[in-house]
Amino acid sequence: MRKRSLPQNDKAGRIEPLAKLPVFWDLQSKRAVIAGGSDAAAWKAELLAACGAAVEVYAECDSIGAGMASLADAGKVVIHTHPWHIGIFDGAAMAIADCETDDEARTFACAARTAGVPFNVIDKAAFCQFQFGSIVNRSPVILSISTDGAAPILAQAIRRRVETLLPPSLKGWAALAQALRGTVNGQLEPGPKRRAFWEMFVDRCFASMKVPGERDREALISNIEALYHLPASGSVTLVGAGPGDAELLTLKAVRSLQAADIILFDESVSADVLELARREAKRMLVDTAGETDGARTDVQELMVGLARAGKRVVLLRAGHTAGSDEAAACLRALRQRGVKADFVPGIPHIEGSCAETVSNGSTAITAVASAGF
């Protein structure tokens, strides 16, 4: 079997350039300072308080709006009725300001930078070290959407669409995941068994529109115990990438890529398709073009060995549609050797036809998000 190195700019698993690094910041019991008492500043203050930060606001009395005053009345912020000064940054984890002019914003940013405190000036991207995204809140599940300041309205529109996809009950399921995490980690070693449990958890979560109850908890604990006693076993899934367009992968194909430990692929598979795979999965470039019987045998031997070692293997190829004789022969050969094997056919390339009307009924997708518990 021939293994070839990919060019540096084509290597699987590489991340495309990011305008900003998305991070989630722990502000519990940390001091955050805000300069300004406007409604815009009040929204940021409420957001920080919701994260558990100790929020201190510096603003003169006549500049404190109703929103900020109500936060102070509720005990969510402490207001100092004088302008900000260089001393406010001592011990602060974050600094935010609402400034009317660029000169005022520049002064605040320079002072915060000198003090070593990350800063944001509201609606003045040139004076920000970090930005706030549009938030979907199912805490502890939190999604933040950013357009790098280019189109905030677009971010808000995306948020509204995402809101419709995530049921309110997700909050309860995420809390249950946190409660079970210690038990899962204590009984199931990292690898296929632990991942199998969380996949069952996710399936149960999205199959229900209700907040989980005691019966759900007991059923999931039973699954932990069953997986603990289950002997480790691997599998092979032959996945067709169809015409090679990532947007034409079926949902089942994406789920297989997300569940794989090892992905074998050849040069017919695009980097966009591989980008949909689980980040932790090992990717191996192999020769599956069928140039010789020996090459095909080598790939089969590799898959058998990996599956017997308990790995979940995906063989990914462009093509491999429902009528593929080659895929059928490979499937038979694997099963004859006692390997659990499955086939996920790709969507055939049909000129002038939409993916939704293809005879195999597979649904095309344009984006996939995955969360690990």
C-alpha positions as CSV (number, residue, x, y, z in Angstrom):
1,M,0.0,0.0,0.0
2,R,1.4,3.4,-0.9
3,K,1.1,6.3,1.5
4,R,1.7,9.8,0.2
5,S,2.2,13.0,1.9
6,L,-0.2,15.8,1.2
7,P,1.2,19.3,0.4
8,Q,1.4,21.5,3.5
9,N,-1.6,23.7,2.5
10,D,-3.8,20.6,1.8
11,K,-3.2,18.6,4.9
12,A,-6.3,17.2,6.4
13,G,-7.5,18.7,9.6
14,R,-6.0,22.1,9.0
15,I,-8.1,25.0,10.2
16,E,-8.9,27.8,7.8
17,P,-7.9,31.3,8.9
18,L,-10.0,32.8,11.7
19,A,-10.8,36.5,12.0
20,K,-10.9,36.1,15.8
21,L,-10.3,33.3,18.2
22,P,-13.6,32.2,19.8
23,V,-13.1,31.6,23.5
24,F,-15.3,31.2,26.6
25,W,-14.1,33.3,29.5
26,D,-14.6,32.4,33.2
27,L,-15.5,35.6,35.0
28,Q,-17.0,34.0,38.2
29,S,-16.1,36.3,41.1
30,K,-13.6,38.3,39.0
31,R,-13.7,42.1,39.0
32,A,-14.9,43.8,35.8
33,V,-14.9,47.6,35.3
34,I,-17.1,49.6,33.1
35,A,-16.7,53.3,32.2
36,G,-20.1,54.8,31.4
37,G,-23.7,54.5,32.5
38,S,-25.5,54.4,29.2
39,D,-28.0,51.8,28.1
40,A,-25.3,50.2,25.9
41,A,-23.0,50.0,28.9
42,A,-25.9,48.6,31.0
43,W,-26.3,45.7,28.5
44,K,-22.7,44.8,28.9
45,A,-22.9,45.1,32.6
46,E,-25.9,42.8,32.8
47,L,-24.1,40.3,30.6
48,L,-21.0,40.3,32.8
49,A,-23.1,40.0,36.0
50,A,-24.9,37.0,34.5
51,C,-21.4,35.4,34.2
52,G,-20.8,35.9,37.9
53,A,-18.4,38.9,37.6
54,A,-18.2,41.6,40.3
55,V,-19.1,44.5,38.1
56,E,-18.0,48.1,39.0
57,V,-19.3,51.0,37.0
58,Y,-17.7,54.4,36.9
59,A,-20.0,57.2,35.7
60,E,-21.1,60.6,36.8
61,C,-24.6,60.8,38.2
62,D,-26.1,62.7,35.2
63,S,-24.9,60.1,32.8
64,I,-26.4,57.0,34.5
65,G,-29.4,55.7,32.6
66,A,-32.4,53.9,33.8
67,G,-31.1,50.5,32.8
68,M,-27.8,50.9,34.8
69,A,-29.7,52.3,37.7
70,S,-32.0,49.3,37.8
71,L,-29.1,46.9,37.8
72,A,-27.6,48.8,40.7
73,D,-30.9,48.6,42.6
74,A,-31.0,44.8,42.0
75,G,-27.5,44.5,43.4
76,K,-26.0,43.3,40.1
77,V,-23.5,46.2,39.8
78,V,-21.8,48.7,42.0
79,I,-21.8,52.3,40.7
80,H,-19.1,54.8,41.6
81,T,-20.4,58.2,40.7
82,H,-17.3,59.7,39.3
83,P,-15.4,59.3,36.0
84,W,-13.0,56.5,35.4
85,H,-9.3,57.0,36.2
86,I,-6.1,55.0,35.8
87,G,-6.5,53.4,39.2
88,I,-9.7,51.5,38.4
89,F,-7.8,48.9,36.4
90,D,-6.0,47.4,39.5
91,G,-7.1,43.8,40.0
92,A,-9.6,44.0,37.1
93,A,-10.0,41.0,34.7
94,M,-11.8,43.0,32.0
95,A,-12.5,46.6,31.2
96,I,-15.3,48.0,29.0
97,A,-16.1,51.6,28.1
98,D,-18.8,53.5,26.2
99,C,-17.0,56.5,24.7
100,E,-18.5,59.2,22.6
101,T,-15.3,60.2,20.7
102,D,-12.3,58.3,19.3
103,D,-10.0,60.4,21.5
104,E,-11.8,59.3,24.6
105,A,-11.8,55.7,23.4
106,R,-8.0,55.9,22.6
107,T,-7.3,57.2,26.0
108,F,-9.2,54.4,27.7
109,A,-7.7,51.7,25.5
110,C,-4.1,53.0,26.2
111,A,-4.8,53.1,29.9
112,A,-6.2,49.5,30.0
113,R,-3.4,48.2,27.8
114,T,-0.8,49.8,30.1
115,A,-2.4,48.1,33.1
116,G,-2.5,44.8,31.3
117,V,-6.3,44.5,31.4
118,P,-8.2,43.2,28.3
119,F,-10.5,45.9,27.0
120,N,-13.5,46.6,24.8
121,V,-14.8,50.0,23.7
122,I,-18.5,49.6,22.7
123,D,-19.1,50.0,18.9
124,K,-15.5,51.1,18.3
125,A,-13.7,48.0,16.9
126,A,-10.4,49.9,16.4
127,F,-10.1,50.2,20.2
128,C,-11.1,46.6,21.2
129,Q,-8.9,43.7,22.2
130,F,-11.9,41.4,22.2
131,Q,-15.4,41.4,20.9
132,F,-18.8,40.3,22.0
133,G,-20.8,37.9,19.8
134,S,-24.5,37.4,19.4
135,I,-25.4,34.8,22.1
136,V,-27.7,31.8,22.1
137,N,-28.1,31.0,25.8
138,R,-28.9,27.4,26.9
139,S,-26.3,27.6,29.7
140,P,-24.2,25.6,30.3
141,V,-24.6,25.2,26.5
142,I,-23.6,28.6,25.0
143,L,-23.2,29.6,21.4
144,S,-21.6,32.8,20.4
145,I,-21.8,34.1,16.8
146,S,-19.5,36.7,15.3
147,T,-19.0,38.4,12.0
148,D,-15.9,40.2,13.2
149,G,-17.9,43.4,13.3
150,A,-18.6,43.3,9.6
151,A,-22.4,42.6,9.8
152,P,-23.9,42.5,13.3
153,I,-27.4,42.2,11.8
154,L,-26.3,39.1,10.0
155,A,-25.0,37.6,13.3
156,Q,-28.4,38.4,14.9
157,A,-30.2,36.8,12.0
158,I,-28.1,33.6,12.4
159,R,-28.8,33.6,16.1
160,R,-32.6,33.7,15.5
161,R,-32.3,30.8,13.2
162,V,-30.2,28.8,15.6
163,E,-32.6,29.6,18.5
164,T,-35.4,27.7,16.6
165,L,-33.2,24.6,16.3
166,L,-32.3,24.3,20.0
167,P,-35.1,23.4,22.3
168,P,-35.3,25.1,25.7
169,S,-35.0,21.6,27.3
170,L,-31.3,21.5,26.1
171,K,-30.4,23.5,29.2
172,G,-31.6,20.6,31.4
173,W,-29.9,18.0,29.4
174,A,-26.6,19.9,29.5
175,A,-27.0,20.1,33.3
176,L,-27.6,16.3,33.4
177,A,-24.4,15.8,31.3
178,Q,-22.4,17.8,33.9
179,A,-23.9,15.7,36.7
180,L,-23.1,12.4,35.0
181,R,-19.6,13.4,33.7
182,G,-17.8,12.2,36.9
183,T,-19.5,8.8,36.8
184,V,-18.8,8.3,33.1
185,N,-15.2,9.2,33.4
186,G,-14.8,7.0,36.5
187,Q,-16.3,3.9,34.8
188,L,-15.5,4.2,31.1
189,E,-12.0,4.7,29.8
190,P,-11.4,7.3,27.1
191,G,-12.1,5.8,23.7
192,P,-15.0,4.0,22.0
193,K,-17.0,3.1,25.1
194,R,-17.0,6.6,26.5
195,R,-17.8,8.1,23.2
196,A,-20.6,5.5,22.6
197,F,-22.2,6.6,25.9
198,W,-22.2,10.3,24.9
199,E,-23.6,9.5,21.5
200,M,-26.5,7.6,23.2
201,F,-26.9,10.6,25.5
202,V,-27.1,13.0,22.6
203,D,-29.6,10.8,20.7
204,R,-31.8,10.7,23.8
205,C,-31.5,14.5,24.3
206,F,-32.6,15.4,20.8
207,A,-35.3,12.8,20.7
208,S,-37.0,14.5,23.6
209,M,-38.4,18.0,23.8
210,K,-38.8,17.7,27.6
211,V,-36.5,18.5,30.4
212,P,-34.8,15.2,31.6
213,G,-36.3,13.5,34.7
214,E,-35.2,10.8,37.1
215,R,-36.2,8.1,34.6
216,D,-33.8,9.5,32.0
217,R,-31.0,9.7,34.6
218,E,-31.6,6.1,35.7
219,A,-31.7,4.8,32.0
220,L,-28.4,6.6,31.2
221,I,-26.7,5.2,34.3
222,S,-27.8,1.7,33.2
223,N,-26.2,2.4,29.8
224,I,-22.9,3.3,31.6
225,E,-23.0,0.0,33.5
226,A,-23.8,-2.0,30.3
227,L,-21.0,-0.4,28.3
228,Y,-18.5,-1.1,31.2
229,H,-19.1,-4.8,30.8
230,L,-19.3,-4.8,27.0
231,P,-16.2,-6.2,25.3
232,A,-14.4,-3.6,23.1
233,S,-15.1,-4.0,19.4
234,G,-14.2,-2.0,16.4
235,S,-16.0,-1.5,13.1
236,V,-15.5,-0.3,9.5
237,T,-17.8,2.0,7.7
238,L,-17.4,2.6,4.0
239,V,-18.5,6.2,3.3
240,G,-19.2,7.6,-0.1
241,A,-18.4,11.3,-0.6
242,G,-20.5,11.4,-3.8
243,P,-19.2,14.0,-6.3
244,G,-16.8,15.3,-3.7
245,D,-18.7,18.4,-2.6
246,A,-18.9,18.7,1.2
247,E,-22.4,20.2,0.9
248,L,-23.6,17.0,-0.7
249,L,-22.6,14.7,2.0
250,T,-25.6,12.9,3.6
251,L,-26.4,13.4,7.3
252,K,-25.5,9.7,7.9
253,A,-22.1,10.2,6.3
254,V,-21.3,13.2,8.5
255,R,-22.4,11.2,11.6
256,S,-20.0,8.5,10.6
257,L,-17.1,11.0,10.2
258,Q,-18.0,12.5,13.5
259,A,-17.8,9.1,15.2
260,A,-14.6,7.7,13.6
261,D,-11.4,7.0,15.4
262,I,-9.4,6.7,12.1
263,I,-10.3,7.9,8.7
264,L,-8.7,6.4,5.6
265,F,-9.0,8.5,2.5
266,D,-7.5,8.9,-0.9
267,E,-6.7,11.8,-3.1
268,S,-10.2,12.0,-4.5
269,V,-11.5,13.4,-1.2
270,S,-11.4,17.1,-0.8
271,A,-10.2,19.0,2.3
272,D,-13.7,20.5,2.7
273,V,-15.1,17.0,3.2
274,L,-12.4,16.0,5.7
275,E,-13.1,19.2,7.6
276,L,-16.4,17.8,8.7
277,A,-14.7,14.9,10.5
278,R,-14.1,14.7,14.3
279,R,-11.0,16.7,15.1
280,E,-9.5,14.0,17.2
281,A,-9.8,11.4,14.5
282,K,-6.5,10.2,12.9
283,R,-6.4,10.7,9.2
284,M,-4.5,8.4,6.9
285,L,-3.9,9.0,3.2
286,V,-4.1,5.6,1.4
287,D,-4.3,4.2,-2.1
288,T,-7.9,3.1,-2.7
289,A,-7.9,3.8,-6.4
290,G,-7.9,0.1,-7.2
291,E,-4.8,0.3,-9.4
292,T,-3.8,-3.3,-8.3
293,D,-5.4,-6.2,-6.4
294,G,-2.5,-5.8,-4.0
295,A,-3.4,-2.2,-3.2
296,R,-6.9,-3.1,-2.4
297,T,-5.8,-6.1,-0.3
298,D,-3.4,-3.9,1.7
299,V,-6.2,-1.4,2.5
300,Q,-8.5,-4.2,3.6
301,E,-5.8,-5.7,5.8
302,L,-5.2,-2.4,7.4
303,M,-9.0,-1.9,8.1
304,V,-9.3,-5.4,9.6
305,G,-6.3,-4.9,11.9
306,L,-7.6,-1.5,13.1
307,A,-11.1,-2.8,13.7
308,R,-9.8,-5.8,15.6
309,A,-7.9,-3.4,17.8
310,G,-11.2,-1.8,18.7
311,K,-11.0,1.2,16.4
312,R,-14.0,2.7,14.5
313,V,-12.6,3.1,11.0
314,V,-14.1,5.0,8.1
315,L,-13.0,4.4,4.5
316,L,-13.9,7.6,2.7
317,R,-14.0,7.8,-1.1
318,A,-15.5,10.1,-3.6
319,G,-18.2,8.2,-5.5
320,H,-19.2,4.9,-3.7
321,T,-22.8,5.4,-4.6
322,A,-25.6,2.9,-3.8
323,G,-24.8,0.8,-6.9
324,S,-21.0,0.5,-6.3
325,D,-19.8,-3.0,-7.0
326,E,-16.4,-2.2,-5.5
327,A,-18.0,-1.1,-2.2
328,A,-20.2,-4.2,-2.1
329,A,-17.3,-6.5,-2.6
330,C,-15.2,-4.8,0.1
331,L,-18.2,-5.0,2.5
332,R,-18.5,-8.8,1.9
333,A,-14.8,-9.3,2.4
334,L,-14.8,-7.5,5.7
335,R,-17.9,-9.3,7.0
336,Q,-16.5,-12.7,6.0
337,R,-13.5,-12.0,8.2
338,G,-15.7,-11.2,11.2
339,V,-15.5,-7.5,11.1
340,K,-18.6,-5.4,11.7
341,A,-19.0,-3.4,8.6
342,D,-21.5,-0.9,7.1
343,F,-21.9,1.1,4.0
344,V,-23.1,4.7,3.7
345,P,-23.5,5.4,0.0
346,G,-22.8,8.8,-1.5
347,I,-25.1,11.0,-3.6
348,P,-24.6,10.4,-7.3
349,H,-23.6,13.3,-9.5
350,I,-26.7,14.2,-11.6
351,E,-26.4,17.2,-13.9
352,G,-29.1,19.8,-13.3
353,S,-30.6,17.9,-10.3
354,C,-30.9,19.1,-6.8
355,A,-29.5,16.9,-3.9
356,E,-32.9,16.8,-2.3
357,T,-34.5,15.0,-5.2
358,V,-31.9,12.2,-5.5
359,S,-33.5,8.7,-5.4
360,N,-31.7,7.5,-2.2
361,G,-33.6,10.1,-0.2
362,S,-30.5,11.4,1.5
363,T,-30.6,14.9,2.8
364,A,-27.8,17.3,1.9
365,I,-26.4,19.7,4.5
366,T,-24.4,22.8,4.4
367,A,-23.0,23.1,7.9
368,V,-22.5,20.8,10.9
369,A,-21.8,21.8,14.5
370,S,-20.8,19.2,17.1
371,A,-20.5,19.5,20.9
372,G,-18.7,17.2,23.2
373,F,-19.7,16.7,26.9
